[in-house]
Amino acid sequence: SENWPGVDEYFALCREIGATPAIGVTLQFGTPDEVESARALLEYTNGDASGTPMGRLRAARGVTEPLGARVVYLGNEIGAQLRYSGGRVRRVDGGECNMAAGACPPATPREYRDMLANLTAALRGVAPSAKRVASNAAPNISSWDGSGSFDMGRREMEEWLKPPWGYMQSTAVREALFAHSYHLYIRQPDAWDPASMTSLAKAAARVAMPALHYHRRRLDTVGRAKSAKISLDEWGVGPPWRVRSFGAPHAMFATAFLLQLLRHAKPLRLASANFFEPVNE
């Protein structure tokens, strides 16, 4: 099943290996059923076994103590969801924008701001200590011209931060967030040779770090989020869906990138840095 492992198995694995439990909530339209689903999931993972309905359900399945979701991702790449298949898709029983009628366009900054406001209120009572991470608007993927640039994704992120509809312009939303998701991929060269392998390794310092620092500055200024961290919860060589196999060049980049992250983590206010590809796909 593509949904394996289940919630209980996932948290059991986290306990076994000493990992920090993190979950992502489904968010496309911010409808009441999506908000309630997110609230119920957090009540299941963090609720009291005797005082909450979902906590009692968890206890009935054999886990009396709260599972303790400590990090909650509030959607994923919500400004680019299903971009390559035409936009978000509402269920057929949801009315307009179903597959037969045509897909909905990606979410707008104003939509996401309102989604976060509703989620913040809904989650406050069930998981007050869980750290909330706002979705990034779109993945940031470099061009490949020997030096690289981050045209893709930068413009989307700007729109999602700035007035009047950027989610960081809401004081209640801004104060409730722990970190802001950011996805960064260095585009893979078309062919491998000593020059392209060397250039990819050097891109960690020459391309990736400037992109991260640019994002930090935009969060601090446009987003007024100096206290918030960056959750670099996807990074690698890509676009990842085009990489057929991994080898020495990818290892060279990963090593160089991790060394750069250690050096720059403090000024970036980095919360996490998760390599994407081998586990996920």
ZIPE-V118840 format. One record per residue. N is the residue number from 0. PHI is phi as a letter, one per 20 degrees, with the letter a starting at -180 (none if undefined). OMEGA is omega in radians with two decimals (none if undefined). Layout:
BEGIN
N & PHI & OMEGA
N & PHI & OMEGA
END
This chain:
BEGIN
0 & none & 3.13
1 & f & 3.11
2 & e & 3.09
3 & f & -0.06
4 & e & 3.05
5 & f & -3.10
6 & g & -3.10
7 & f & -3.13
8 & f & -3.14
9 & f & -3.13
10 & f & 3.04
11 & f & 3.09
12 & f & 3.12
13 & g & 3.11
14 & f & -3.07
15 & f & -3.05
16 & d & 3.11
17 & m & -3.13
18 & e & 3.06
19 & f & -3.13
20 & f & 3.10
21 & c & 3.12
22 & c & 3.05
23 & d & 3.11
24 & e & 3.12
25 & f & -3.10
26 & b & 3.04
27 & c & -3.07
28 & d & -3.11
29 & m & 3.14
30 & f & 3.12
31 & g & 3.14
32 & f & 3.07
33 & f & 3.13
34 & f & 3.13
35 & f & 3.10
36 & f & 3.10
37 & f & 3.13
38 & f & -3.12
39 & f & 3.12
40 & f & 3.13
41 & f & 3.06
42 & f & 3.10
43 & f & -3.07
44 & f & -2.99
45 & d & -3.04
46 & f & 3.10
47 & f & -3.06
48 & f & -3.12
49 & d & -3.02
50 & d & -3.11
51 & c & 3.14
52 & g & -3.12
53 & f & 3.04
54 & f & 3.09
55 & f & 3.07
56 & f & 3.11
57 & f & 3.13
58 & f & 3.12
59 & f & 3.10
60 & e & 3.01
61 & o & -3.13
62 & c & -3.08
63 & e & -3.14
64 & f & 3.09
65 & g & 3.12
66 & f & 3.01
67 & m & 2.99
68 & f & -3.05
69 & d & 3.10
70 & c & -3.12
71 & c & 3.09
72 & e & -3.02
73 & e & -3.09
74 & n & -3.09
75 & b & 3.10
76 & l & -2.94
77 & f & 3.04
78 & e & -3.11
79 & c & -3.07
80 & g & 3.10
81 & l & -3.12
82 & g & -3.02
83 & e & 3.03
84 & d & 2.99
85 & o & 3.10
86 & p & 3.11
87 & f & -3.12
88 & c & 3.08
89 & e & 3.08
90 & g & -3.12
91 & g & -3.12
92 & e & -3.14
93 & e & 3.10
94 & n & -3.04
95 & f & 3.07
96 & m & 3.00
97 & e & -3.05
98 & f & -3.11
99 & f & -3.07
100 & e & -3.08
101 & o & -3.06
102 & f & 3.07
103 & f & 3.06
104 & f & 3.08
105 & g & -3.12
106 & f & 3.08
107 & e & 3.08
108 & g & -3.13
109 & f & 3.11
110 & g & -3.08
111 & f & 3.08
112 & g & 3.14
113 & f & 3.09
114 & f & -3.11
115 & f & 3.11
116 & f & 3.12
117 & f & 3.13
118 & f & -3.14
119 & g & 3.13
120 & f & -3.07
121 & f & -3.05
122 & e & -3.05
123 & g & -3.06
124 & e & -3.04
125 & d & -3.12
126 & b & -3.05
127 & f & -3.08
128 & e & -3.14
129 & f & -3.14
130 & e & -3.06
131 & e & -3.11
132 & d & 3.13
133 & f & 3.12
134 & f & 2.93
135 & f & -3.11
136 & f & -3.06
137 & a & 3.09
138 & f & 3.06
139 & d & -3.08
140 & c & -3.09
141 & f & 2.90
142 & f & 3.05
143 & c & 3.11
144 & c & -3.11
145 & n & 3.09
146 & d & 3.08
147 & n & 3.02
148 & b & -3.08
149 & c & 3.09
150 & f & -3.12
151 & f & 3.10
152 & n & -3.09
153 & f & -3.13
154 & f & 3.13
155 & f & -3.11
156 & f & 3.12
157 & f & -3.12
158 & f & -3.07
159 & e & -3.13
160 & d & -2.89
161 & e & 3.06
162 & f & 0.00
163 & e & -2.97
164 & d & 3.13
165 & g & -3.03
166 & f & -3.14
167 & f & 3.11
168 & e & 3.04
169 & e & -3.10
170 & f & -3.11
171 & f & 3.12
172 & f & -3.09
173 & g & -3.09
174 & f & -3.12
175 & e & -3.05
176 & e & 3.06
177 & e & -3.06
178 & b & -3.11
179 & c & -3.11
180 & f & 3.11
181 & b & 3.14
182 & d & -3.00
183 & c & 3.12
184 & c & 3.01
185 & e & -3.07
186 & f & -3.12
187 & f & 3.08
188 & f & 3.13
189 & f & -3.12
190 & b & 3.14
191 & e & 2.97
192 & b & -3.11
193 & g & -3.10
194 & f & -3.11
195 & f & 3.08
196 & f & 3.12
197 & f & -3.13
198 & f & 3.11
199 & f & 3.13
200 & f & -3.14
201 & f & -3.13
202 & f & 3.10
203 & g & -3.14
204 & e & -2.98
205 & e & -3.05
206 & d & -3.01
207 & f & -3.11
208 & f & 3.05
209 & g & 3.11
210 & f & 3.13
211 & f & 3.13
212 & f & 3.05
213 & f & 3.13
214 & f & 3.12
215 & f & 3.14
216 & f & -3.14
217 & f & 3.05
218 & f & -3.08
219 & f & -3.02
220 & e & -3.11
221 & f & -3.09
222 & e & -3.13
223 & l & -3.00
224 & c & -3.07
225 & f & -3.11
226 & e & -3.07
227 & e & -3.13
228 & e & 3.02
229 & d & 3.03
230 & d & -3.14
231 & e & -2.94
232 & e & 2.87
233 & b & 2.99
234 & b & 3.12
235 & r & 3.11
236 & d & -3.05
237 & a & 0.04
238 & g & -2.96
239 & f & -3.12
240 & f & 3.10
241 & d & -3.14
242 & e & -3.09
243 & e & 3.13
244 & b & -3.11
245 & d & -3.11
246 & b & -3.06
247 & g & -3.14
248 & f & 3.13
249 & f & 3.10
250 & f & 3.11
251 & f & 3.12
252 & f & -3.11
253 & f & 3.12
254 & f & 3.14
255 & f & -3.11
256 & f & 3.13
257 & f & 3.09
258 & f & 3.10
259 & f & 3.12
260 & f & 3.10
261 & f & -3.12
262 & f & -3.00
263 & d & -3.03
264 & g & -3.08
265 & f & 3.13
266 & f & 3.09
267 & f & -3.00
268 & l & -3.04
269 & e & 3.13
270 & e & -3.09
271 & a & 3.09
272 & b & -3.00
273 & d & 3.07
274 & f & -2.90
275 & e & -2.62
276 & f & -2.90
277 & g & -3.11
278 & e & -2.99
279 & f & -3.05
280 & c & none
END
